[in-house]
Amino acid sequence: MSNPGKPLTVREILRRTVGYFQGKGVSEPRASAEVLLAHTLGLSRLNLYLKHDQPLSPEELSRFRELVKRRAAGEPVAYITGHKEFWSLDFKVTPAVLIPRPETEVLVEAVLEVMRESGQESPAKNRKPETKNRVWGLEIGVGSGAVVTVLARELPHINWIGADLSRPALKVARLNAWRHDAAGRIAFVQTDLFAGFKAEPRFALIVANLPYVAEPEWQTLSRDVRLYEPKEALVGGIDGLALLKPMAQGAHRYLVPGGWLALEMGPGQAEVILDLLDKSAAYDHVEAVKDYQGINRVVRARRRLA
Ligand SMILES: C[S@@+](CC[C@H](N)C(=O)[O-])C[C@H]1O[C@@H](n2cnc3c(N)ncnc32)[C@H](O)[C@@H]1O
């Protein structure tokens, strides 16, 4: 990206950066270049296009080059900018948390769908939860807090507990809940799965996207993931089921009758979890929900009424 005198325009710098990223094997080279340049200039990606002929100042160029170097070394764009979009909302992310994935929106949809169908989705989005007869939801493994924040916004009559084993992750989750005006309805707690909860039927919803990558599979993930994302947020033991199985076996103790459990998982895992839930006498409705690639991504189950 040398500059032989003439100031480089947005268009030209993008063209060169995309070529540079391609040469370095960076995934999504165009998107990476656009997001990083937009971040440098304090613009949206759309506005970048409206300013295609704008020249970059030497100071802007030097800041951009620093970000390009980091991306070329494998650092994910979201950690460089500190932001990731989920459910059309902007979430802060740090290396302490997993970058929210688009497929996790399927988990959110799977929960909202059962709430809609059972008439429990509040029609008044800004309705405050009642202080008496509160309905409670629980997310275990909140990470950045994207899922619990979206659910708290979409289901405002529910009070939430957002749990995680990682204290640094809880800090990020709290910040995101606050940024999206949901902090008043989410209590964040540090716990190992259900260890911090009394075994009593309390929750109308239990939601989790826990680590589900099998240890041997970790080595096959992209360099960007392996070098930069927290392994403890991704790997779930030797078969990837070390946390999903206890969730499937233990969650019913904490669900009210008619309450729903929704778990995100990886390819090939739904069959195992469906089988565990089916065999349990605790649920009267058990099903898998596919993602946009046709993979069983979420398993949801309704706690038997009586
Ligand atoms: C795959 S990330 C999901 C983060 C976020 N919910 C999302 O969907 O983007 C899994 C999260 O579970 C947390 N976690 C891992 N083991 C846990 C455990 N035993 N108890 C509670 N949380 C755990 C990790 O710290 C991490 O934040």
The ligand as an ORCA input file, in Angstrom:
! r2SCAN-3c Opt
* xyz 0 1
  C     -20.448    -20.347     22.918
  S     -20.259    -19.064     24.126
  C     -21.847    -18.268     23.932
  C     -21.852    -16.815     24.247
  C     -23.170    -16.111     23.896
  N     -24.290    -16.675     24.610
  C     -23.422    -16.186     22.400
  O     -24.298    -16.970     22.013
  O     -22.754    -15.469     21.639
  C     -20.403    -20.000     25.591
  C     -20.320    -19.253     26.910
  O     -20.533    -20.205     27.951
  C     -19.662    -19.929     29.033
  N     -19.452    -21.172     29.791
  C     -18.603    -22.179     29.505
  N     -18.700    -23.141     30.428
  C     -19.644    -22.750     31.320
  C     -20.181    -23.317     32.509
  N     -19.768    -24.507     32.958
  N     -21.122    -22.620     33.197
  C     -21.531    -21.402     32.753
  N     -21.054    -20.815     31.620
  C     -20.121    -21.476     30.917
  C     -18.417    -19.377     28.386
  O     -17.679    -18.592     29.295
  C     -18.997    -18.583     27.196
  O     -19.194    -17.244     27.571
*
